[in-house]
Amino acid sequence: MRIAYGLGITGLDEVDALQAAPIGSEPARVVAVEQTTTAAPSLVDLQDGVLHALPQGRAVVLRRDARTARFHGPPLSPDVIAHPFLTVVGIRFNRWMGRECFHAGSFAAGGRSWLVFGRSSAGKSTLLAALAGAGWGVMADDLAVTDGRVAFSGPRSIDLRQPLPELLLPTTVVRSRSRLRAALPPVADALPIGGLFFLGWADDENAEPVVRPVPPATLLPRLARDRRLSSLPTDPLMLLEIAGLPAWDLIRPRTWAALPDTVATIAETVATAAPRRMVAAGGW
């Protein structure tokens, strides 16, 4: 059995980019991934599942009680299911479990996980790849799953739109040659959340990277904006717990040359950030 996004995954045992479940561990939810070339059932015929349309005439049917994710349509290679299409599975099943899912990446430092938020073209994947190339543990590329206390790791790969200068990670061309996939080393399957970074670009290409604390009053709306599958009910206390963590805007110039200084700025920030104690029973 493999693990990703806090789930046990069966049916993708040959995918090296998915970590094996630790011996003796029992994930809170195990999902069986299946594949068929038949067309997906119509919404009329779909009585006990959720249909999610995918590109190029594909679809995946997710069944909560059966704990299955069946991909329909033209065959997909297992590594492509693992990334990027396993995010659909991770979002739906984790939201069914009451966990929160954000459009964010995450990295590990100091025994904690740090979430990185940013809209498309904000440079999340590039920054995470730079962190990985500098020896940092990257937990997830584009989906942060949390139970309010810990963040869970995702597949061991990160997809880039263009090569990253001096990236010292194994890479392959994937997704119809539209992405360069960098392999990531193993990390812990879950770590306590230390804080949050929100990415932004500086107007001046010669500016130094800076971090600015996010005012608590604006943090909760930001988290709500970046939730995945927000139509499902959630525990408001979970969002409040996450909103109580340290958070910063990370503003840096849009140049390759600024990446080393940006990594150094993050290192200084996480090294001096005091861990917060969760107020809920059983917190850390």
C-alpha positions in Angstrom: 0.0 0.0 0.0 1.1 3.5 -0.8 0.3 6.8 0.9 -0.5 10.3 -0.3 -2.4 13.2 1.1 -3.1 11.4 4.4 -4.8 8.5 2.5 -3.7 4.9 2.0 -3.7 4.1 -1.7 -4.0 0.7 -3.4 -3.8 0.0 -7.1 -0.8 2.2 -7.7 1.8 0.0 -6.0 4.3 0.3 -9.0 4.5 4.1 -8.8 7.8 5.0 -7.1 6.6 8.6 -6.7 4.2 7.4 -4.0 5.7 6.5 -0.7 5.1 3.1 0.8 3.0 3.1 3.9 5.2 2.7 7.0 5.2 -0.8 8.4 2.6 -1.3 11.0 0.8 1.9 10.1 -2.9 2.1 9.4 -4.1 5.2 7.5 -7.4 6.6 8.6 -8.9 5.9 5.1 -7.7 3.5 2.3 -8.9 4.2 -1.2 -8.6 1.7 -4.0 -7.7 3.3 -7.4 -9.1 1.5 -10.4 -9.1 2.1 -14.2 -11.4 1.1 -17.0 -11.6 2.1 -20.7 -15.4 2.2 -20.5 -17.3 5.5 -20.6 -18.2 6.9 -17.2 -21.8 6.4 -16.1 -24.3 9.2 -16.7 -25.3 11.4 -13.7 -28.8 9.7 -14.0 -27.2 6.2 -13.6 -24.8 7.3 -10.9 -26.6 6.5 -7.6 -23.8 6.0 -5.1 -20.9 8.1 -6.2 -19.6 11.4 -7.4 -18.6 12.0 -11.0 -15.6 14.3 -11.7 -14.9 15.2 -15.4 -11.3 15.2 -16.5 -9.6 16.5 -19.7 -9.7 14.6 -23.0 -12.9 12.8 -22.4 -11.9 11.1 -19.2 -13.7 11.1 -15.8 -13.3 9.6 -12.4 -16.1 8.2 -10.2 -15.5 8.5 -6.5 -17.5 6.3 -4.1 -17.4 7.3 -0.5 -18.8 4.1 1.0 -16.9 1.7 -1.3 -13.8 3.8 -0.9 -12.9 3.5 -4.6 -11.7 5.9 -7.3 -12.4 4.5 -10.8 -10.9 6.3 -13.8 -12.9 6.0 -17.0 -11.9 6.7 -20.6 -8.5 6.5 -22.5 -5.9 4.7 -20.3 -3.7 6.8 -18.1 -0.2 5.7 -17.0 -0.1 5.0 -13.3 2.5 7.8 -12.8 0.1 10.3 -14.4 -2.8 9.1 -12.2 -0.5 9.6 -9.2 0.3 13.2 -10.3 -1.7 15.2 -11.1 -5.0 13.3 -11.1 -4.6 11.9 -7.6 -5.3 15.4 -6.3 -8.9 15.0 -7.3 -9.1 11.8 -5.1 -7.2 13.4 -2.3 -9.5 16.5 -2.2 -12.8 14.6 -2.3 -12.0 11.8 0.2 -10.2 14.2 2.7 -13.1 16.7 2.5 -15.5 13.8 3.2 -13.4 13.0 6.3 -13.7 16.6 7.5 -10.1 17.6 6.7 -9.3 20.9 5.0 -7.7 21.0 1.6 -6.0 24.1 0.2 -4.6 25.2 -3.1 -1.1 25.4 -1.7 2.2 23.6 -1.5 4.2 22.7 1.6 7.7 22.1 2.8 9.4 20.7 5.9 11.8 22.5 8.2 12.6 22.2 11.8 10.3 19.2 12.3 7.3 21.2 11.1 5.4 21.8 7.9 5.1 25.2 6.3 2.3 25.9 3.8 3.0 28.0 0.7 0.0 29.7 -0.9 -0.1 31.4 -4.3 -2.4 31.6 -7.3 -1.5 30.2 -10.7 1.8 31.9 -12.0 2.7 32.9 -8.4 5.7 30.6 -8.6 4.8 28.0 -6.0 6.3 25.0 -7.8 9.4 26.9 -8.8 10.0 28.0 -5.2 9.4 24.5 -3.9 11.7 23.0 -6.4 14.4 25.5 -5.4 13.9 24.5 -1.8 14.2 20.9 -2.7 17.3 21.6 -4.7 18.8 23.3 -1.7 18.2 20.1 0.4 14.9 21.0 2.0 12.1 18.4 2.3 9.1 19.3 0.0 5.9 17.7 1.3 3.5 18.6 -1.5 3.4 20.6 -4.7 -0.1 21.9 -5.3 -2.4 20.4 -2.6 -2.1 21.0 1.1 -4.2 18.6 3.2 -4.5 19.1 7.0 -6.6 18.1 9.9 -5.9 21.5 11.5 -2.8 20.3 13.4 -0.6 18.4 10.8 -0.1 18.7 7.1 0.1 15.5 5.0 2.7 14.8 2.3 1.8 14.2 -1.3 3.5 12.4 -4.2 7.2 12.6 -4.5 7.4 14.7 -7.6 6.9 18.3 -8.6 6.0 19.5 -12.1 7.7 22.6 -13.6 6.7 24.6 -16.7 10.3 25.4 -17.5 13.7 24.2 -16.4 15.0 25.6 -13.1 18.7 26.7 -13.4 21.1 24.5 -11.4 18.3 22.2 -10.1 20.1 19.2 -8.7 17.2 16.8 -8.9 16.4 14.0 -11.3 14.0 15.2 -14.0 11.8 13.7 -16.8 9.5 15.2 -19.4 5.9 14.4 -18.7 2.3 15.3 -19.5 2.6 15.4 -23.3 6.0 17.1 -22.9 4.3 20.1 -21.3 6.0 19.7 -17.9 9.4 18.8 -16.5 8.9 16.5 -13.5 11.5 16.6 -10.7 11.7 13.7 -8.4 11.6 14.5 -4.7 13.2 12.5 -1.8 11.0 10.8 0.8 9.7 12.9 3.7 7.6 12.3 6.8 4.0 11.4 5.9 2.7 14.1 8.3 4.2 17.0 10.3 2.7 19.7 12.6 2.0 23.0 10.8 4.5 25.7 11.7 3.2 28.6 9.7 2.0 29.9 6.3 3.6 31.9 3.5 1.6 33.8 0.8 3.6 34.5 -2.4 3.7 37.8 -4.1 5.9 39.5 -6.8 7.9 42.7 -6.2 7.6 45.5 -8.8 11.4 46.1 -8.8 13.5 43.3 -10.2 16.4 44.5 -8.1 14.5 44.4 -4.8 15.5 42.1 -2.0 13.1 39.4 -0.9 11.1 40.4 2.2 8.6 38.9 4.6 5.8 40.8 6.2 3.5 39.4 8.9 -0.1 38.9 7.7 -2.6 40.8 9.9 -4.8 38.2 11.8 -7.9 40.0 10.6 -7.1 39.2 6.9 -5.8 35.7 7.4 -9.1 33.9 7.7 -10.6 35.3 4.5 -7.4 34.3 2.7 -7.7 30.7 3.9 -11.4 30.6 2.9 -10.5 31.8 -0.6 -8.0 29.0 -1.2 -10.0 26.1 0.2 -10.7 23.2 -2.2 -14.2 21.8 -2.6 -15.5 24.5 -0.3 -19.1 23.5 -1.0 -18.8 20.6 1.5 -19.3 21.5 5.2 -16.3 22.1 7.4 -15.5 22.6 11.0 -15.1 26.4 11.6 -12.8 25.7 14.6 -10.3 24.0 12.2 -10.0 27.1 10.1 -9.7 29.2 13.3 -6.9 27.0 14.5 -5.0 27.3 11.2 -5.6 31.1 11.2 -3.9 31.2 14.6 -0.6 30.2 13.1 2.2 32.6 12.1 1.7 33.9 8.6 3.8 36.1 6.2 3.6 37.7 2.8 6.7 36.7 1.0 7.5 39.3 -1.7 10.3 38.7 -4.1 11.4 39.8 -7.5 10.5 37.7 -10.6 14.0 36.7 -11.5 15.9 33.4 -11.3 18.8 35.2 -9.6 16.5 36.0 -6.6 15.9 32.4 -5.7 18.9 31.9 -3.4 18.1 35.0 -1.4 14.5 34.0 -1.3 15.4 30.6 0.1 17.7 32.3 2.7 14.8 34.6 3.7 12.5 31.6 4.3 15.3 29.9 6.3 15.7 32.8 8.6 11.9 33.2 9.0 11.2 29.6 9.9 14.2 29.4 12.2 13.0 32.3 14.3 9.3 31.5 14.3 8.0 30.3 17.6 5.7 27.3 17.5 2.1 27.9 18.5 0.3 25.7 20.9 -3.0 24.4 19.7 -5.8 25.3 22.1 -8.0 22.2 21.3 -7.8 19.1 23.5 -5.0 16.8 22.3 -3.2 19.7 20.5 0.5 20.1 20.3 
